[in-house]
Amino acid sequence: MEPILKNLENDPDGMATYEYIVNNVDTIGEMMPDLIDNLKRVDCSGQFLSSTARFLNAVDHDTFSVWIPMLIEAAIGKDRERRYIGSLLEAVWGSDYKERAEELKKTDDNFRRIYKRIYPASVL
């Protein structure tokens, strides 16, 4: 295990792992599985899972397309109070996500799960 990953095991809430990803985004490719596992383990609220998904999507959606859905799925599971996952709708699916909601609910399970939690009165 790389020394940085060993140090991040002591990350109390995910902030240090998120900062490491942000500060090293150009060189973390091979470490992504371990970094995501660490975030899943330490981020109890989904805050840094959501932030990491938004960041990676903004930096280079194509490069990180394998990892973004994993981060979103974990954020959905952790953010029971819906404090962070709502920001993913526009950040990941675009400002027109409401207009495309029906299509997105049929094709993207993460979108459907978030949309259902943020807009519970909407008919699926």
PyRosetta script that sets phi, psi and omega in degrees:
from pyrosetta import init, pose_from_sequence

init()
pose = pose_from_sequence("MEPILKNLENDPDGMATYEYIVNNVDTIGEMMPDLIDNLKRVDCSGQFLSSTARFLNAVDHDTFSVWIPMLIEAAIGKDRERRYIGSLLEAVWGSDYKERAEELKKTDDNFRRIYKRIYPASVL")
pose.set_psi(1, 137.2)
pose.set_omega(1, 179.4)
pose.set_phi(2, -67.1)
pose.set_psi(2, 147.7)
pose.set_omega(2, -178.6)
pose.set_phi(3, -56.1)
pose.set_psi(3, -39.0)
pose.set_omega(3, -179.1)
pose.set_phi(4, -63.2)
pose.set_psi(4, -39.7)
pose.set_omega(4, 178.8)
pose.set_phi(5, -66.3)
pose.set_psi(5, -37.0)
pose.set_omega(5, 176.8)
pose.set_phi(6, -62.2)
pose.set_psi(6, -41.9)
pose.set_omega(6, 178.3)
pose.set_phi(7, -66.9)
pose.set_psi(7, -37.4)
pose.set_omega(7, -178.2)
pose.set_phi(8, -71.9)
pose.set_psi(8, -14.2)
pose.set_omega(8, 174.6)
pose.set_phi(9, -61.0)
pose.set_psi(9, -24.3)
pose.set_omega(9, -180.0)
pose.set_phi(10, -91.8)
pose.set_psi(10, 5.4)
pose.set_omega(10, 178.7)
pose.set_phi(11, -61.7)
pose.set_psi(11, 119.3)
pose.set_omega(11, -174.3)
pose.set_phi(12, -74.2)
pose.set_psi(12, -25.5)
pose.set_omega(12, -174.3)
pose.set_phi(13, -143.4)
pose.set_psi(13, -6.0)
pose.set_omega(13, -179.9)
pose.set_phi(14, 110.2)
pose.set_psi(14, -13.4)
pose.set_omega(14, -177.3)
pose.set_phi(15, -63.0)
pose.set_psi(15, -43.3)
pose.set_omega(15, -179.6)
pose.set_phi(16, -65.1)
pose.set_psi(16, -38.5)
pose.set_omega(16, 178.3)
pose.set_phi(17, -66.9)
pose.set_psi(17, -44.1)
pose.set_omega(17, 176.8)
pose.set_phi(18, -59.2)
pose.set_psi(18, -47.3)
pose.set_omega(18, 179.6)
pose.set_phi(19, -61.3)
pose.set_psi(19, -38.8)
pose.set_omega(19, 178.3)
pose.set_phi(20, -62.8)
pose.set_psi(20, -43.6)
pose.set_omega(20, 178.7)
pose.set_phi(21, -60.9)
pose.set_psi(21, -48.5)
pose.set_omega(21, -179.2)
pose.set_phi(22, -60.3)
pose.set_psi(22, -45.7)
pose.set_omega(22, -175.8)
pose.set_phi(23, -75.1)
pose.set_psi(23, -16.1)
pose.set_omega(23, -176.2)
pose.set_phi(24, -128.0)
pose.set_psi(24, 25.8)
pose.set_omega(24, -171.6)
pose.set_phi(25, -55.1)
pose.set_psi(25, -29.4)
pose.set_omega(25, -177.9)
pose.set_phi(26, -79.1)
pose.set_psi(26, -10.8)
pose.set_omega(26, -173.4)
pose.set_phi(27, -129.2)
pose.set_psi(27, 11.5)
pose.set_omega(27, -172.6)
pose.set_phi(28, -98.0)
pose.set_psi(28, 3.1)
pose.set_omega(28, -173.9)
pose.set_phi(29, -43.2)
pose.set_psi(29, -55.4)
pose.set_omega(29, -177.0)
pose.set_phi(30, -71.2)
pose.set_psi(30, -21.0)
pose.set_omega(30, -177.6)
pose.set_phi(31, -89.2)
pose.set_psi(31, -9.2)
pose.set_omega(31, -174.1)
pose.set_phi(32, -53.3)
pose.set_psi(32, -45.4)
pose.set_omega(32, 179.4)
pose.set_phi(33, -57.1)
pose.set_psi(33, -42.5)
pose.set_omega(33, 179.9)
pose.set_phi(34, -70.1)
pose.set_psi(34, -39.0)
pose.set_omega(34, 179.4)
pose.set_phi(35, -65.6)
pose.set_psi(35, -41.4)
pose.set_omega(35, 178.1)
pose.set_phi(36, -66.6)
pose.set_psi(36, -42.6)
pose.set_omega(36, 176.7)
pose.set_phi(37, -58.8)
pose.set_psi(37, -40.1)
pose.set_omega(37, 178.9)
pose.set_phi(38, -65.5)
pose.set_psi(38, -44.6)
pose.set_omega(38, 177.3)
pose.set_phi(39, -59.4)
pose.set_psi(39, -43.8)
pose.set_omega(39, 178.9)
pose.set_phi(40, -59.7)
pose.set_psi(40, -36.9)
pose.set_omega(40, -177.4)
pose.set_phi(41, -74.0)
pose.set_psi(41, -40.5)
pose.set_omega(41, -170.6)
pose.set_phi(42, -100.7)
pose.set_psi(42, -21.8)
pose.set_omega(42, -176.7)
pose.set_phi(43, -87.2)
pose.set_psi(43, 98.6)
pose.set_omega(43, -176.4)
pose.set_phi(44, -79.9)
pose.set_psi(44, -19.3)
pose.set_omega(44, -175.5)
pose.set_phi(45, -104.5)
pose.set_psi(45, -15.2)
pose.set_omega(45, -176.2)
pose.set_phi(46, 88.1)
pose.set_psi(46, -0.7)
pose.set_omega(46, -177.2)
pose.set_phi(47, -60.5)
pose.set_psi(47, -50.5)
pose.set_omega(47, -174.8)
pose.set_phi(48, -82.5)
pose.set_psi(48, -24.3)
pose.set_omega(48, 171.1)
pose.set_phi(49, -64.0)
pose.set_psi(49, -45.8)
pose.set_omega(49, 178.3)
pose.set_phi(50, -64.6)
pose.set_psi(50, -45.4)
pose.set_omega(50, -179.5)
pose.set_phi(51, -61.5)
pose.set_psi(51, -41.0)
pose.set_omega(51, 179.5)
pose.set_phi(52, -66.0)
pose.set_psi(52, -41.7)
pose.set_omega(52, 177.7)
pose.set_phi(53, -61.7)
pose.set_psi(53, -45.1)
pose.set_omega(53, 178.9)
pose.set_phi(54, -62.5)
pose.set_psi(54, -45.0)
pose.set_omega(54, -178.3)
pose.set_phi(55, -62.3)
pose.set_psi(55, -51.7)
pose.set_omega(55, -177.8)
pose.set_phi(56, -63.7)
pose.set_psi(56, -36.2)
pose.set_omega(56, 177.3)
pose.set_phi(57, -63.9)
pose.set_psi(57, -40.8)
pose.set_omega(57, -179.5)
pose.set_phi(58, -71.2)
pose.set_psi(58, -37.4)
pose.set_omega(58, -177.5)
pose.set_phi(59, -71.6)
pose.set_psi(59, -50.3)
pose.set_omega(59, -177.3)
pose.set_phi(60, -166.4)
pose.set_psi(60, 86.0)
pose.set_omega(60, -177.2)
pose.set_phi(61, -54.9)
pose.set_psi(61, -44.0)
pose.set_omega(61, -175.9)
pose.set_phi(62, -64.3)
pose.set_psi(62, -45.5)
pose.set_omega(62, -179.1)
pose.set_phi(63, -62.8)
pose.set_psi(63, -38.3)
pose.set_omega(63, -174.3)
pose.set_phi(64, -103.2)
pose.set_psi(64, 14.7)
pose.set_omega(64, -175.4)
pose.set_phi(65, -61.7)
pose.set_psi(65, -24.1)
pose.set_omega(65, 177.1)
pose.set_phi(66, -72.8)
pose.set_psi(66, -35.3)
pose.set_omega(66, -171.9)
pose.set_phi(67, -90.5)
pose.set_psi(67, -30.9)
pose.set_omega(67, -175.7)
pose.set_phi(68, -58.1)
pose.set_psi(68, -48.3)
pose.set_omega(68, 178.5)
pose.set_phi(69, -60.6)
pose.set_psi(69, -34.4)
pose.set_omega(69, 178.0)
pose.set_phi(70, -65.4)
pose.set_psi(70, -42.1)
pose.set_omega(70, 178.1)
pose.set_phi(71, -64.5)
pose.set_psi(71, -43.0)
pose.set_omega(71, -179.6)
pose.set_phi(72, -64.1)
pose.set_psi(72, -45.4)
pose.set_omega(72, 179.9)
pose.set_phi(73, -59.6)
pose.set_psi(73, -43.5)
pose.set_omega(73, 178.9)
pose.set_phi(74, -66.7)
pose.set_psi(74, -38.8)
pose.set_omega(74, 178.5)
pose.set_phi(75, -62.8)
pose.set_psi(75, -40.2)
pose.set_omega(75, 178.4)
pose.set_phi(76, -59.6)
pose.set_psi(76, -43.7)
pose.set_omega(76, -179.6)
pose.set_phi(77, -67.4)
pose.set_psi(77, -30.2)
pose.set_omega(77, -176.2)
pose.set_phi(78, -90.8)
pose.set_psi(78, -32.2)
pose.set_omega(78, -172.3)
pose.set_phi(79, -89.4)
pose.set_psi(79, 71.2)
pose.set_omega(79, -178.8)
pose.set_phi(80, -67.3)
pose.set_psi(80, -24.9)
pose.set_omega(80, -178.8)
pose.set_phi(81, -90.0)
pose.set_psi(81, -0.6)
pose.set_omega(81, 178.5)
pose.set_phi(82, 59.0)
pose.set_psi(82, 36.8)
pose.set_omega(82, -179.2)
pose.set_phi(83, -85.0)
pose.set_psi(83, -24.9)
pose.set_omega(83, -172.5)
pose.set_phi(84, -121.1)
pose.set_psi(84, -32.0)
pose.set_omega(84, -173.7)
pose.set_phi(85, -68.2)
pose.set_psi(85, -25.9)
pose.set_omega(85, 179.2)
pose.set_phi(86, -60.8)
pose.set_psi(86, -32.0)
pose.set_omega(86, 179.7)
pose.set_phi(87, -68.6)
pose.set_psi(87, -18.1)
pose.set_omega(87, -180.0)
pose.set_phi(88, -72.4)
pose.set_psi(88, -28.4)
pose.set_omega(88, -175.6)
pose.set_phi(89, -54.3)
pose.set_psi(89, -58.2)
pose.set_omega(89, -179.2)
pose.set_phi(90, -73.6)
pose.set_psi(90, -39.9)
pose.set_omega(90, -176.5)
pose.set_phi(91, -63.3)
pose.set_psi(91, -37.3)
pose.set_omega(91, -176.1)
pose.set_phi(92, -98.1)
pose.set_psi(92, -41.0)
pose.set_omega(92, -174.5)
pose.set_phi(93, -101.6)
pose.set_psi(93, -2.2)
pose.set_omega(93, 173.6)
pose.set_phi(94, 98.3)
pose.set_psi(94, 162.2)
pose.set_omega(94, -177.0)
pose.set_phi(95, -66.8)
pose.set_psi(95, -17.6)
pose.set_omega(95, 179.8)
pose.set_phi(96, -97.4)
pose.set_psi(96, 19.6)
pose.set_omega(96, -176.3)
pose.set_phi(97, -59.0)
pose.set_psi(97, -32.5)
pose.set_omega(97, -179.6)
pose.set_phi(98, -66.2)
pose.set_psi(98, -40.7)
pose.set_omega(98, 178.8)
pose.set_phi(99, -66.6)
pose.set_psi(99, -29.5)
pose.set_omega(99, -178.0)
pose.set_phi(100, -101.6)
pose.set_psi(100, 10.6)
pose.set_omega(100, -172.5)
pose.set_phi(101, -55.6)
pose.set_psi(101, -45.4)
pose.set_omega(101, -178.0)
pose.set_phi(102, -61.0)
pose.set_psi(102, -44.6)
pose.set_omega(102, 178.2)
pose.set_phi(103, -64.4)
pose.set_psi(103, -45.9)
pose.set_omega(103, -178.1)
pose.set_phi(104, -65.7)
pose.set_psi(104, -36.8)
pose.set_omega(104, 178.6)
pose.set_phi(105, -63.1)
pose.set_psi(105, -30.8)
pose.set_omega(105, -179.8)
pose.set_phi(106, -79.5)
pose.set_psi(106, -25.6)
pose.set_omega(106, -172.2)
pose.set_phi(107, -111.1)
pose.set_psi(107, -12.8)
pose.set_omega(107, -175.2)
pose.set_phi(108, -137.2)
pose.set_psi(108, 108.9)
pose.set_omega(108, -176.5)
pose.set_phi(109, -63.7)
pose.set_psi(109, -38.3)
pose.set_omega(109, 178.3)
pose.set_phi(110, -63.4)
pose.set_psi(110, -42.8)
pose.set_omega(110, 177.1)
pose.set_phi(111, -60.3)
pose.set_psi(111, -48.0)
pose.set_omega(111, -178.1)
pose.set_phi(112, -58.2)
pose.set_psi(112, -44.2)
pose.set_omega(112, -178.6)
pose.set_phi(113, -65.3)
pose.set_psi(113, -42.3)
pose.set_omega(113, 178.7)
pose.set_phi(114, -68.0)
pose.set_psi(114, -47.1)
pose.set_omega(114, -177.6)
pose.set_phi(115, -58.2)
pose.set_psi(115, -42.4)
pose.set_omega(115, 179.9)
pose.set_phi(116, -63.0)
pose.set_psi(116, -36.0)
pose.set_omega(116, 179.3)
pose.set_phi(117, -76.6)
pose.set_psi(117, -36.5)
pose.set_omega(117, -178.3)
pose.set_phi(118, -79.9)
pose.set_psi(118, -35.7)
pose.set_omega(118, 179.3)
pose.set_phi(119, -121.3)
pose.set_psi(119, 69.3)
pose.set_omega(119, -173.0)
pose.set_phi(120, -65.1)
pose.set_psi(120, -22.4)
pose.set_omega(120, -179.8)
pose.set_phi(121, -78.7)
pose.set_psi(121, -14.5)
pose.set_omega(121, 180.0)
pose.set_phi(122, -68.5)
pose.set_psi(122, 141.6)
pose.set_omega(122, 178.4)
pose.set_phi(123, -82.7)
pose.set_psi(123, 129.0)
pose.set_omega(123, 175.4)
pose.set_phi(124, -88.2)
pose.dump_pdb("model.pdb")
